[in-house]
Amino acid sequence: MYWIQKIGHCVKFEAAAREIKLVVDRDKFDEEEKLDGCYVLKTELAKELASNEIIEQR
């Protein structure tokens, strides 16, 4: 259920009268969508030892 981890904060399930609804918080979802295709590289290297470009190439 990897997708729930990714969008779980944007959706919620509601159950009533034998129905289950998936409700999407459109504002949160649209905000998250702006980051589609973006990524973060984390390193412990000091900036003096390696530039962003060098880190990205590795």
C-alpha positions in Angstrom: 0.0 0.0 0.0 2.8 2.4 -1.0 0.3 4.8 -2.6 -1.5 5.3 0.7 1.8 6.5 2.3 2.2 9.0 -0.6 -1.3 10.4 -0.6 -2.6 9.4 2.8 -2.5 12.9 4.1 -4.6 14.2 1.2 -7.4 11.6 1.4 -9.7 10.1 4.0 -12.3 7.3 4.0 -15.8 7.9 5.3 -18.3 5.1 6.0 -22.0 5.6 6.3 -25.1 3.6 5.5 -23.3 0.7 3.8 -21.2 3.1 1.6 -17.5 3.8 1.8 -16.4 7.1 0.3 -12.9 8.3 -0.6 -12.8 12.0 0.1 -9.9 14.0 -1.4 -8.7 17.2 0.1 -8.2 18.9 -3.3 -6.1 21.8 -1.9 -3.6 19.5 -0.2 -3.6 17.2 -3.3 -2.9 20.1 -5.7 -0.1 21.4 -3.4 1.5 18.0 -3.4 1.1 17.7 -7.2 3.4 20.7 -7.6 6.3 18.5 -6.4 5.7 15.7 -8.9 9.0 14.9 -10.5 11.1 16.6 -7.8 13.5 14.7 -5.6 15.9 15.4 -2.7 19.4 14.2 -2.4 20.7 14.0 1.2 24.4 13.8 2.0 26.7 14.3 5.0 29.4 15.8 2.8 30.4 19.4 3.6 29.6 21.9 0.7 33.4 22.6 0.5 34.1 18.9 -0.4 31.5 18.5 -3.1 29.2 20.8 -5.1 25.6 20.1 -5.8 26.5 19.1 -9.4 29.1 16.5 -8.3 26.7 15.0 -5.8 23.9 14.8 -8.4 26.2 13.1 -10.9 27.0 10.3 -8.5 
